[in-house]
């Protein structure tokens, strides 16, 4: 039996990808402690791990960051990305590292497994010379000679011209967008007893023993310089629905399959229904489809009166819902996109905040859906995107191909194999 210490930023899109790995590790007989925010104690415990509270500085109790940090709403685009990097991810680093150090003193671990943006455990593993595996919560963020910088949403450009473009943009973006964070990160390194690295937070100072990427290889851009420690796993299979979950009264309309089911969701972070859910409902009101609109945990009444072809819920288990879906309309949250692909369901995506400009660009590049290239689409744009995905079979065929890329092996089980090999080395 090995002992793993997991750690994650206290946001659903960061914690949830780690839970299937926890379930698989505990099923294989390993001991797992999981450090994250108090809001996720029940989820961590149900996955089979021992919950450990992270430091108060990193305990984000609001799923919507704008409610926890009202000042965040004043920033948009790159400015908001910079604000998030400084205040949500880098600021708690020392407190996280000190908490991990205390946990390791109480009970040693054979390895640390951290979400890629939870920096405190990463620095403590470097200081203590412990093996560390990182799990991805979005597309690969690492720089590449073949790609434009992360955050611009630019597709690859081949040949010498493409590499020149990438080199110039990397220099500009590193200086203008992420340059401020180098000093912030080096200050955190000094506080935990590490020398300066001169790197931004997304430039890992010391390569991990393994990087677990929660998507199929075919979803991401090709790279000639892909590190050997990156393992594309595919999206782990959804766990069984909570036995206490009661399907809504209209659930048989979803399962009987007499018309296409279009799922509309905005995930857990950017939850304003005026951005996507309401425009999608309006645009699809006259289409011969069943629209299932999810209100991100809020009372579905916030969506207002619904057209005859629309049903709404605060939450539905994706594993059961996507099994019956023909199209998923989403703002490009990485987890939701990968869950759709894991079920072979094509997408219509409309998102520009956080990492969504990169996720939506890869949806189009990989051929699994239509990118509306905006975070606030018009109803007609959503309607046209859904029509295109329903009527052009190539999108569904490509989604099924990426679903099948992993074969019959559960990606979480493959993650266990990677982690066990890490310890054997």
Secondary structure, DSSP 8 states (H G I E B T S, - for coil): --EEEEE--SSHHHHHHHHHHHHHHHHTT-EEEEEE-GGGHHHHHHTT-EEEE--GGG----SSHHHH-GGGGG--HHHHHHHHIIIIIITTHHHHHHHHHHHHHHS--SEEEEETT-HHHHHHHHHHT--EEEE-SSS--S--TTS--TTS------HHHHHHHHHHHHHHHHHHTSHHHHHHHHHHHHHTT-------TTS-SS--SEEEESS-GGGS---TT--TTEEE----------TT----TTHHHHHS-SSEEEEEE--SSS--TTTTHHHHHHHTTTSSEEEEEE-TTS-GGGG-S--TTEEEES---HHHHHTT-SEEEES--HHHHHHHHHTT-EEEE---STTHHHHHHHHHHHTSEEE-S-SS--HHHHHHHHHHHHH-HHHHHHHHHHHHTTTTS-HHHHHHHHHHHHHH-
